[in-house]
Amino acid sequence: MAELLLTLGAFSSSRDAHGRTCAHVVCAINDMCGARMLRRLAASFEATDSGGRTPLLTAVWNGHIEMSAYLLETVGVNPNSVDEQ
């Protein structure tokens, strides 16, 4: 359903009340299929939420090693981003 909505024009860059994007959510819940889908649809994995956290920091914070490795090795996100804490 999510892929259908995104391919029909829903915005993967939309944010919730905390500034989180779809990429933040899939990284928080370790949804590898969702991350691959967002990458195929050219979603940004560099966006920061209201706390300054990127999807990579969200994955690391939650202990999602496979997701973190995917973001670094396949997506090519910036490993030097820092949050506001």
N, C-alpha and C positions, 0 to 999 in steps of 0.2 A: 504494500500500500504506500509506504513512504517513497519508494522509487517511482511509482506512478505519479504521485503528487509532485515530486521534484521534476520529473520529465515533462509534466504538464505546465510547469512554470512557477511552482511554489519556490520560495526563495530559501536556499540553504544557508544564506547569511542572516536570516531573520534571527532576532534575539529574544530571550525571555526577560523577565524582570531583573535578573541578575547579570544580564549581558552575555549569557551563554548562547552559543550557536549550536546547530546540529552536530558539528564536529566535537564540541565540548561534551555533548550528551553521549555520543557513541563511544567516546574515550572514557567517560566516567563509568559506563556500564560494560566496558570491554566488548563492544559489539563489532567484531572484526568484519562481518559481512556489511554492516552499515558503513564502516570506515572505507572499505573498498568501493562501495557504491558512491559515497560522497567524493572520493578521489576521481572515479570515472566521470562524475558530473562536474568536476573542476571546482569543488568547494574549497574554501580557504581553511587551512589547518594552522594558520598563523594568527588568527583573531584572538584578542584578549577579552576576558570577561570583566566585570566591574571590579574584581580584585586583582586584575592584571595577569591572570593565569591564561596560558595558551592551552589548547587541547593536549599537547605533550605534557605539560606540567600537571594537568588533570589526570592523565594516565599514570604518570609516575607517582603522584600523591596517593592514588588508589592501589598502587602495587601491581599494575597491569604491565608485566614485563613484555609479553608478546606484542601488545598494542604499542608500547613505547618503542620497541625495536622496529616495528612496521613503520611508524611515523619517521623515525630517524633514517632507516635504511632504504625504504621504498618511496615514501612521500618526500623525504628530504627536508624536513622542517629544521628550523634554526635551533640547535641545542643550547644556545647561549642566552635564551630569553629568560627573564626573571620576573617574579611576581612583585607585588607591592608590599610584601611582608618582610 
